[in-house]
């Protein structure tokens, strides 16, 4: 369970990073 939770957290963090990058790109362009 701990491993699964950690994996989910990692995925969420990656998704948040992509979202932030997309937002920055939108602002730049």
PyMOL commands that set and color helices and strands:
alter all, ss='L'
color gray80, all
select helices_A, chain A and resi 2-28
alter helices_A, ss='H'
color red, helices_A
deselect
rebuild
show_as cartoon
